[in-house]
Amino acid sequence: MTRKELGVFLLLVALCAIVAIASPQFLSVTNVQNVARLVGTYGIFSIGVGFVIITGGIDLSIGSICALLGVLLSMMLVEWRWPAAVALAAVIALGAGLGAAHGLLVARLRLQPFIVTLCGLLLYRGAARYIAEDSTKGFGTGQGFEWVRALAAGSVGGVPMPFVLMCVVAGLAWVLLHRSVFGRHLFAIGHNAEAARYSGVNTRAVITWAYMLSGILAAFSAIVIAFYTNSISPASHGNFYELYAIAAAVVGGCSLRGGEGSVLGIVMGAALLQVLRNLVNLLDIPGSLDFAVMGAVILVGAAADRLFGRRVRDGNA
């Protein structure tokens, strides 16, 4: 565990202790399960966004992708009567395709990631509203695809499935990021893309794959979230999810300048945010402060990254 990861872990433990003291209900089985479910749900797409941030990019389209794919999943299963396995495969493929499109625009046309994914945010939200005709979609009783509901929103031994799925995704992502050539290339590009290219790294392919992975994990999250809420309002479903992902990555030690980050840190960052949200709910603090907390977290994280980076550069000078 690195110093950054240890710092986030200690902060998470301290926050949990504070919340438990402020509200004993925090440690109830029902509340712990609810927090674990949310950590798993948000942690999956946060890992994907973390991969992109490590390359020095950004992905603002996560919430809109969740809305679009959630709407399509509902229509595939309920209205079009597709086999559940085919519908799931189609949603994952669409997520991969959208992510690959972002990566190609960034890597091949050298467009700014902010602009590309901001356009995605607007485009996919509009597409979701158009396809759904601005009406709420859902899954009803889930007849015919009960196993999908159980996989996305059930539990195993009292542990929510989203948390289990996040642990599996985090394990695979940890191997990919910290124990593979691809992971080393991600960090190299984040540190200095030109130097990585001159060193023989296929920067275009690596960046494209990073965005594709973000799209795939967003698709996984879209499935989990759709069954968790059991209804998808295309105008509001997934709003601000991209901010939660960025905040989780920043709090977890990812540098917005690229070249730094870890899967464990991102997971702990996602957990920290959900504990903060739970604190707001348990203490009956107005829910609108969720966004104030997110803004403060991103600002503090970015400022700390800037100050830490400056100290490192000064120390190496």
Protein Blocks (a to p, Z undefined) as FASTA:
>chain_A
ZZklmmmmmmmmmmmmmmmmmpmklmpmklmmmmmmmmmmmmmmmmmmmmmmmnopacfk
lmmmmmmmmmmmmmmmmmnopafklmmmmmmmmmmmmmmmmmmmmmmnopafklmmmmmm
mmmmmmmmmmnnopacdekjopoilmmmmmmmmceehiafklmmmmmmmmmmmmmmmmcf
klmmmmmmmmommlmmmnopafklmmmmmmmmmmmmmmmmmmmmmmmnopacfklgophk
lmmmmmmmmmnopafkgoiacfklmmmmmmmmmmmmmmmmmnopafklmmmmmmmmmmmm
mmmmmmmmmmmmmmmZZ
